[in-house]
C-alpha cells in the first residue's frame, strides 16, 4: 500500500519537472517588450526637425538575430499607427555569436519626427490653426535571419505639435 502513494508522487514530480523545463525554453520567434521613450511630444516636420529615443528589450531563442554589418537588410521596423506605413527601418548592431543559444538584450533607437495628418484633407506638415496637435503611436517589430517576425509592440502615444 505504501508504494502506490510514492509512485504517484514520483510521477507528479517528474511531470512538474518536465513542465517547468518546457516553459523555460525560449521560442525561436523573436519576442520584444516596450520599455519607454525619452519624451512624449515632438514638433512635426518632414526634414528630421525633432527626435526621440525609443527603447525595447529583445529575446530570440535560437540566437539568429542580426544580418551583420556587411548586409543591407534591416531587422527593426517602425510603423506609424495612423497609416500603418513603414516610417523607418534599422539594422541591429553586430551581436556576439550565439552558437544557437538564446540572445537577449535591450535596444535604443533614434526616431525622427513626422508630419501631422489632418482629417479635412489639408496637406501633411501644414500648420492649420484648427488642428494644433496630432498624435500617433509607433508600432515596432524585429525580424531574425530565418524570417521569423516578432510580436508587435506599441509605443506610448506621441503628441505631434502641428503649429
Buried (B, 14 or more C-beta within 10 A) or exposed (E): EEEEEEEEEEEEEEEEEEEEEEEEEBEBBBBBEBBEBEEEEBEBBEEEEBBBEBBBBBBBBBBBBBBEEEEEEBBBBBBBBBEEEEBBEBBBEEBEEBEEEBBEEEBEBEBBBBBBBBEEEBEEBEEEEEBEEBEBBBBBBBBBBEEBEBEEBEBEBBEBBBE
